[in-house]
Amino acid sequence: MQAMSNDCVHRKQGSVAHPRMDLVTHLSLVEARGVPGKMAEQHGAPEQAAAGKSHGGLGGNYKVIVYEMENFQGKRCELSAECPNLTDSLLEKVGSIQVESGPWLAFERRAFRGEQFVLEKGDYPRWDAWSNSHHSDSLLSLRPLHIDGPDHKLHLFESPAFGGRKMEIVDDDVPSLWAHGFQDRVASIRAVNGTWVGYEFPGYRGRQYVFERGEYRHWNEWDANQPQLQSVRRIRDQKWHKRGCFLSS
């Protein structure tokens, strides 16, 4: 652990501060309804009420419908397990996606390689809905994304091998690391609890990097070209968070 003056802890409002840390940053989430790439709350949606069944984590129920054309047109393919090559399913390309239960992790290239795209319950009528308007319209493989549990804790480090300044995030989402005392250089990560997605730019934009529970000693372990990470959020399962949903518009 770094010296206390170099550490930054972010906890959801109302949690107990860690006694060993001297700097505690409390964030209040900005109201994000209708803003692209923000975490928002949906109130009483019937499809979410029906999604209370277990459909995340190992042994959960997963279902995604992939369409060849935009706006859910053309040939379609229903999946409930991983698919290393979507073009093997009689689809020439992927134009739109409906996630009925998940979440899922999609990839730019075959065999779960290339840029990553998190797909949570909802409709994605065209490529920029799942890529945050990033410059990639290719999606060729996807797999169910394991959700570790209802609790979330993430440690970000400024240097490789868990060195330099440290930021701890507990049960909350951070749309801007810079705005809360941590620069955009993140060179190693410990995902202590939960499943997370980090973004290249503030406001949950740019390239996406998924962090399942474990240690990442260097940025190349999450397939990044440089140690740049400027926002992070939890990936939540409606088994535990029935009102939580990630909305893109």
C-alpha positions in Angstrom: 0.0 0.0 0.0 1.2 3.4 -0.8 1.7 6.2 1.7 -1.6 7.5 2.9 -1.0 10.9 1.3 -0.9 9.3 -2.1 -4.1 7.3 -1.8 -7.6 8.2 -2.9 -10.7 6.4 -1.9 -14.0 6.7 -3.6 -17.1 5.3 -1.9 -20.8 5.6 -2.5 -22.4 8.2 -0.3 -23.2 6.8 3.1 -20.6 4.1 3.2 -18.1 3.9 6.0 -14.7 5.4 5.3 -11.7 3.1 5.4 -9.8 3.9 8.6 -6.4 3.6 6.9 -7.0 6.1 4.2 -6.8 9.9 4.9 -8.5 11.1 1.8 -12.0 10.1 1.1 -13.8 11.4 -2.0 -17.6 11.1 -2.0 -19.2 11.4 -5.4 -22.8 12.2 -6.2 -23.8 10.9 -9.6 -24.9 13.6 -12.0 -28.4 13.0 -13.3 -27.8 11.2 -16.6 -31.1 10.4 -18.0 -31.0 11.0 -21.8 -27.3 11.6 -21.9 -25.3 9.2 -24.0 -23.1 6.7 -22.2 -24.3 7.5 -18.6 -25.6 5.3 -15.9 -29.3 6.0 -15.5 -32.2 4.5 -13.5 -35.3 3.1 -15.2 -38.4 3.2 -13.1 -41.0 0.4 -13.3 -40.2 -0.8 -16.8 -42.2 -4.0 -17.3 -39.4 -5.8 -19.1 -37.1 -5.1 -16.2 -39.7 -6.4 -13.7 -39.8 -9.6 -15.7 -36.0 -9.8 -15.6 -35.9 -10.5 -11.9 -35.0 -14.2 -12.7 -31.3 -15.1 -12.4 -29.7 -14.4 -15.8 -26.2 -13.3 -14.8 -23.2 -15.1 -13.5 -22.4 -18.8 -14.0 -25.4 -20.9 -14.5 -27.7 -17.9 -15.3 -30.0 -17.5 -18.3 -28.6 -15.6 -21.2 -30.3 -14.6 -24.4 -29.3 -12.3 -27.2 -30.8 -11.8 -30.7 -28.4 -10.6 -33.4 -29.7 -9.1 -36.7 -27.9 -8.8 -40.0 -29.3 -5.3 -40.7 -29.9 -2.1 -38.7 -33.1 -1.6 -36.8 -33.7 -5.3 -36.2 -34.2 -6.2 -39.8 -33.0 -9.1 -42.0 -31.7 -12.4 -40.9 -31.6 -13.1 -37.2 -29.8 -15.4 -34.9 -30.7 -16.2 -31.3 -27.9 -17.1 -28.9 -27.8 -18.4 -25.3 -24.1 -19.3 -25.2 -20.8 -18.0 -26.5 -20.2 -17.7 -30.2 -16.7 -17.3 -31.5 -17.7 -16.5 -35.1 -21.1 -14.9 -35.8 -20.6 -15.2 -39.5 -20.8 -19.0 -39.0 -24.5 -18.5 -38.1 -25.5 -17.5 -41.6 -25.1 -13.8 -40.9 -22.8 -11.8 -43.2 -22.5 -9.0 -40.6 -24.1 -7.7 -37.5 -26.3 -4.6 -37.9 -28.4 -4.5 -34.7 -28.8 -6.4 -31.4 -31.5 -7.1 -28.8 -30.3 -8.3 -25.4 -33.1 -10.0 -23.6 -31.0 -11.2 -20.7 -27.4 -10.8 -20.0 -25.0 -9.1 -19.8 -22.8 -10.0 -22.8 -19.4 -9.1 -24.0 -18.9 -8.6 -27.7 -15.7 -8.4 -29.7 -14.6 -6.6 -32.9 -13.0 -9.7 -34.3 -13.5 -13.5 -34.3 -12.5 -15.7 -31.4 -13.1 -13.0 -28.8 -10.4 -10.7 -30.0 -10.1 -7.0 -30.7 -12.1 -4.1 -29.3 -14.6 -5.0 -26.6 -18.2 -3.9 -26.3 -20.4 -4.4 -23.2 -24.0 -5.3 -24.1 -26.5 -5.0 -21.2 -30.3 -5.6 -21.4 -31.8 -3.4 -24.1 -32.0 -2.6 -27.8 -29.0 -1.6 -30.0 -30.5 -0.5 -33.3 -27.1 0.2 -35.0 -23.4 -0.2 -34.4 -22.9 3.2 -32.7 -25.3 2.2 -29.9 -22.9 -0.4 -28.6 -19.6 1.3 -29.6 -20.3 4.7 -28.1 -19.9 6.2 -31.6 -16.4 4.9 -31.7 -15.0 4.2 -35.2 -15.7 0.5 -35.3 -18.8 -1.1 -36.9 -17.4 -4.6 -36.8 -18.7 -7.2 -34.3 -17.9 -10.8 -35.0 -17.9 -12.7 -31.7 -19.6 -12.5 -28.3 -19.9 -14.4 -25.0 -21.9 -14.2 -21.8 -20.3 -11.9 -19.2 -19.9 -13.4 -15.7 -21.1 -11.1 -12.9 -19.2 -11.8 -9.7 -21.9 -10.6 -7.2 -23.7 -7.6 -5.9 -20.7 -5.9 -4.3 -18.1 -3.9 -6.2 -14.6 -2.8 -5.3 -11.9 -1.7 -7.7 -8.3 -0.5 -7.1 -6.6 1.7 -9.7 -2.9 2.2 -9.7 -0.8 4.9 -11.5 2.1 2.6 -12.2 2.5 -1.1 -13.4 2.6 -3.9 -10.8 0.3 -1.9 -8.5 2.8 0.9 -7.9 2.3 4.7 -7.6 -0.8 6.5 -6.4 -3.9 4.4 -5.7 -7.6 5.0 -6.0 -10.2 2.7 -4.5 -13.8 2.8 -5.8 -16.5 1.0 -3.8 -20.0 0.4 -5.0 -20.3 3.4 -7.3 -19.5 4.7 -10.8 -17.0 7.4 -11.7 -17.6 9.4 -14.9 -14.3 11.3 -14.5 -11.3 10.1 -12.6 -9.6 13.5 -13.2 -12.4 15.4 -11.6 -12.0 13.4 -8.4 -8.3 13.6 -7.7 -6.9 10.9 -10.0 -5.2 11.5 -13.3 -6.0 9.6 -16.5 -2.9 7.4 -16.2 -4.0 3.9 -15.0 -1.3 1.3 -15.5 -2.5 -1.6 -13.3 -5.8 -2.6 -11.7 -7.1 -5.0 -9.0 -10.8 -5.9 -9.5 -11.5 -7.0 -5.9 -15.2 -7.5 -6.3 -17.7 -7.3 -9.1 -17.3 -6.8 -12.8 -16.3 -3.4 -14.2 -15.9 -1.6 -17.5 -13.4 1.2 -18.0 -13.4 3.8 -20.7 -10.7 5.6 -22.6 -12.4 9.0 -22.1 -14.6 10.8 -19.5 -18.3 10.3 -19.5 -18.1 6.5 -20.4 -16.8 7.2 -23.9 -14.2 5.7 -26.2 -12.7 2.3 -26.1 -14.1 -0.1 -23.5 -12.1 -2.4 -21.3 -13.8 -5.1 -19.1 -12.3 -6.0 -15.7 -13.6 -9.2 -14.3 -12.4 -10.2 -10.8 -8.7 -10.5 -10.7 -5.3 -8.7 -11.1 -4.1 -6.8 -14.1 -0.4 -5.9 -13.6 0.0 -4.0 -16.8 -2.3 -2.2 -19.2 -1.5 -4.7 -22.0 -3.3 -7.3 -19.9 -6.6 -5.5 -20.7 -5.5 -5.1 -24.4 -4.9 -1.4 -24.1 -2.2 0.4 -26.2 -1.5 2.9 -23.5 -2.2 3.4 -19.8 -5.2 5.8 -20.4 -8.4 5.3 -18.5 -10.7 8.2 -17.6 -14.0 6.8 -16.4 -15.2 3.5 -14.9 -18.5 2.0 -14.0 -20.0 -1.2 -12.6 -21.6 -3.8 -14.8 -24.7 -4.8 -12.8 -27.0 -7.8 -13.0 -30.7 -7.2 -12.5 -30.7 -10.3 -10.2 -29.3 -7.9 -7.6 -29.9 -4.4 -9.2 -33.4 -4.7 -10.8 -33.5 -0.9 -11.5 -30.0 -0.5 -12.8 -29.5 -0.3 -16.5 -26.9 1.2 -18.9 -28.5 3.4 -21.5 -27.1 4.6 -24.8 -28.8 7.1 -27.1 
